[in-house]
């Protein structure tokens, strides 16, 4: 997941881009970062350096889970 330079768009993959993210979203904070920044950090694909195991939280039973989660902390 990547933000646009002005942080009004969030690109999840080639097929899904969230647009119209208001600046107020970044005011809701969990510790030292916004809730949206926290979700992005937790739900990105990561590969363990030692084992090579790929952690992809996007492969969930519910295909719309990530979209609903981002919407719930953004709008």
ZISULDA-V148224 format. One record per residue. RES is the residue in one small letter. NEAR is the number of other ideal C-beta (glycine too) atoms within 8 Angstrom. D_CENTER is the distance of its C-alpha to the mean C-alpha in Angstrom with 1 decimal. Layout:
# ZISULDA-V148224
RES;NEAR;D_CENTER + RES;NEAR;D_CENTER
This chain:
# ZISULDA-V148224
x;8;5.7 + x;5;8.0 + x;9;9.1 + x;9;12.7 + x;4;15.4 + x;5;15.9 + x;9;12.2 + x;7;13.1 + x;12;11.1 + x;13;7.7 + x;11;8.7 + x;9;7.2 + x;5;10.7 + x;2;14.3 + x;3;14.5 + x;7;11.5 + x;7;10.7 + x;13;9.9 + x;6;12.8 + x;6;14.7 + x;11;12.3 + x;7;15.1 + x;6;15.7 + x;6;16.4 + x;13;12.8 + x;9;13.0 + x;7;16.2 + x;9;15.0 + x;8;14.7 + x;7;14.4 + x;5;17.0 + x;3;16.6 + x;8;13.1 + x;11;11.3 + x;10;9.6 + x;13;6.5 + x;9;6.9 + x;11;7.6 + x;11;4.9 + x;11;2.9 + x;8;6.6 + x;7;7.5 + x;10;5.9 + x;7;6.9 + x;8;10.5 + x;6;13.2 + x;8;16.9 + x;9;19.4 + x;5;22.0 + x;4;24.9 + x;5;24.6 + x;7;22.5 + x;6;20.7 + x;8;17.3 + x;8;14.6 + x;6;12.4 + x;9;10.8 + x;7;10.1 + x;4;13.9 + x;8;14.5 + x;2;17.5 + x;5;15.8 + x;4;14.3 + x;6;12.8 + x;8;11.2 + x;11;7.4 + x;10;8.7 + x;8;10.7 + x;10;8.5 + x;12;6.4 + x;9;10.0 + x;7;11.5 + x;10;10.0 + x;10;10.3 + x;5;13.6
